[in-house]
């Protein structure tokens, strides 16, 4: 009985490195395939990129670009036109004082 256990252990040790190497090769191939699929999926996405220019804490300029990967693999940026921020009104009193009374 002891000889059988020792024999099985020797066979397992002898076959172990080749089985592990085979497993590692398969895992490496799977990882490469997953990376290629992830890169392909990444190329189909688009995103917005917002860039703010500040000088001494004061906002000077804001730029928004639509970004996506082009056919050559480089990121292409297209400016997005945003409406200018609405000016703050002076309030209801200022509007009332500008109106002319009805005669």
Residue, then its C-alpha position, 0 to 999 in steps of 0.5 A: x500500500x505504501x509503495x502505491x502511494x509513493x508511486x502515485x506521488x512520484x508520477x504526480x510530481x513528474x507530470x506536475x511541471x508539464x501540466x502547470x506549464x500547459x496551464x500557464x500557456x493556456x492562461x496566457x493565451x486566454x489573457x492575450x485574447x481578453x486584452x485584444x477584445x478589450x482593446x476592440x471594445x475600447x475603440x468603439x467608445x466616445x467620451x466628453x473631455x472638459x478642460x478648464x484654464x485657471x489662473x490664480x484660482x480664477x476660471x479663464x476659459x473652458x473647452x469641451x471636446x467629444x473624443x473617440x478613437x479614429x481609424x488610425x488608432x489615435x484619439x480624435x477630438x471634436x469641439x462641442x459648442x456649448x451655449x454661453x452661460x446665462x447672465x444673471x438678472x438684476x432681480x425683479x425690482x430692476x425689471x419693475x423699475x425699467x417698465x414704464x407705467x401705463x397711462 
